[in-house]
Amino acid sequence: MILEPTERIFYQTRAAQIAVQSLNRIVDEQIIGMIVARPGFGKTHTINYWRHKRGPGFHHVWIEADVLTSCRPILNALAGALGLGGQRYNLWDMKVAITEALAKDPVTVIIDEADLLTVRTFELTRSIWDRVSELRGLDGERGFPLALFGTPHLRTMLERDDLERLRRRTFHKAELPGLNLKETETVLGKWQVKVDEDGLQELHRLSQGSFGWLNVIVPIAQKLAAKDSRVVTGAIARATTKYVVGLPEEN
């Protein structure tokens, strides 16, 4: 994995460092952890970077959830990663086999976009974790590493009364910050864009620290600047809002 200079810089941001530290703790202590970040804050990129740095011998399961991710897709992904053969059509048998396999080999499970899971699916993963901890004689203090990544809606989901058992077992919680002004200035090197101080302030304000929104805003600003001074000024940065839908609301 060869990193571009701006990628190396991105993985040194506060958000990336917190995500990596969180994953390391979850793995080392074999606990459930929740890492929350707004869209565009780089959580998925950081997960992939961390997985690569762990090396090809690192046994783990990575699941990227979506609106269709119910109990069966979760069980199928776990069964496949644990080498349990073809699909088992009885969900209970699948769960028992997965639980026994994780008790013998507590591999790391990472679920990205976990805020899209249903209450039923959250409870399934929690019950598997609990049973693994019981089989290992660890009394709920450890089970297997389970990292849940998602938007702030994930935190809201876990505050539900019917997910209290999962919330009590979530021993690590972290929220990833957006880019600060200095980090924003640094990652602008990706586009080799010329920007004055006011322009930098406006790009940071408009993106609210989101690398994802910078990916949308900066190319437009560059095109607008090419018609004028070729330097992205505050006025040019503000003009991009005419062409962008759905920018984060100001605090």
C-alpha positions, -999 to 999 in steps of 0.1 A, spaced: 0 0 0 18 31 -13 5 63 2 5 96 -16 19 125 5 -15 140 12 -28 105 23 1 102 47 -8 136 61 -45 126 64 -37 95 84 -19 118 108 -50 139 115 -67 138 149 -96 118 135 -74 91 120 -53 88 151 -84 84 174 -98 58 150 -66 38 150 -62 40 188 -98 29 192 -94 -1 170 -62 -11 187 -79 -9 221 -109 -29 209 -86 -56 195 -63 -57 225 -90 -59 251 -115 -80 230 -144 -56 237 -172 -39 219 -165 -4 208 -184 24 190 -167 50 168 -189 78 155 -181 103 128 -201 125 104 -200 114 68 -169 125 50 -147 125 81 -126 96 67 -136 67 90 -138 41 61 -105 52 47 -89 49 81 -104 14 86 -89 2 54 -55 18 62 -55 2 97 -65 -32 82 -36 -30 58 -11 -20 85 -22 -50 105 -9 -72 77 -22 -101 56 -20 -125 86 -45 -104 106 -77 -125 108 -107 -103 108 -142 -98 94 -151 -65 77 -187 -59 70 -199 -27 52 -236 -25 61 -264 -9 41 -301 -7 43 -304 -43 32 -281 -57 59 -304 -78 81 -295 -108 103 -289 -133 75 -262 -112 57 -244 -106 90 -245 -144 97 -234 -153 62 -205 -129 64 -194 -143 97 -198 -179 86 -178 -173 54 -149 -155 72 -148 -182 99 -145 -210 73 -178 -226 81 -186 -237 46 -217 -230 26 -247 -211 38 -267 -228 65 -304 -222 59 -313 -225 96 -304 -192 112 -302 -207 146 -277 -234 135 -256 -207 118 -256 -186 150 -246 -216 172 -218 -226 148 -205 -190 146 -206 -186 183 -186 -218 189 -160 -208 162 -156 -173 177 -151 -188 212 -123 -209 199 -108 -181 177 -121 -147 188 -113 -129 155 -120 -91 151 -153 -81 136 -156 -46 121 -190 -33 110 -189 -1 90 -221 20 85 -235 3 115 -260 31 120 -280 14 91 -285 -18 111 -319 -27 126 -326 -33 163 -330 -70 156 -296 -71 139 -279 -52 168 -294 -77 192 -281 -106 172 -245 -93 173 -248 -86 210 -262 -120 218 -233 -137 198 -208 -116 217 -224 -124 251 -225 -162 243 -188 -161 232 -179 -144 264 -198 -170 284 -182 -199 265 -148 -185 272 -156 -180 309 -151 -143 308 -183 -132 325 -191 -104 300 -158 -86 305 -144 -97 272 -157 -117 242 -143 -110 208 -133 -76 193 -164 -59 178 -160 -24 163 -191 -5 153 -185 25 130 -212 48 120 -226 83 118 -240 101 149 -272 82 143 -254 51 156 -251 68 190 -288 77 189 -297 41 181 -278 28 210 -296 52 233 -329 33 227 -344 14 256 -345 -18 237 -307 -17 231 -297 -11 267 -280 -45 269 -258 -36 239 -251 -1 253 -240 -15 286 -215 -38 268 -201 -11 247 -169 -5 267 -153 20 243 -169 51 228 -152 76 206 -162 105 183 -139 115 155 -134 153 150 -134 171 117 -104 187 102 -92 218 120 -80 248 101 -44 236 100 -54 201 88 -76 216 62 -47 237 48 -25 207 47 -49 183 29 -56 211 3 -22 199 -11 -41 171 -27 -54 196 -53 -23 218 -53 -47 247 -51 -36 282 -44 -56 298 -17 -54 330 3 -61 333 40 -97 343 36 -102 315 10 -88 290 34 -111 302 62 -141 299 39 -133 264 26 -129 253 62 -162 269 72 -181 255 43 -168 220 47 -170 220 85 -140 199 86 -153 172 63 -127 158 38 -156 145 18 -171 179 13 -137 194 4 -136 168 -24 -168 184 -37 -161 221 -30 -124 225 -40 -126 213 -76 -154 238 -82 -135 266 -65 -105 258 -87 -126 261 -119 -140 294 -107 -106 307 -98 -93 298 -132 -116 325 -147 -102 351 -124 -70 354 -103 -62 316 -102 -62 320 -64 -91 308 -44 -103 338 -24 -130 340 2 -154 353 -24 -146 325 -48 -151 299 -20 -184 314 -11 -195 313 -48 -192 275 -48 -224 273 -28 -244 281 -60 -232 248 -74 -233 225 -44 -264 210 -29 -267 199 8 -237 215 24 -236 210 62 -256 237 81 -235 261 101 -235 255 139 
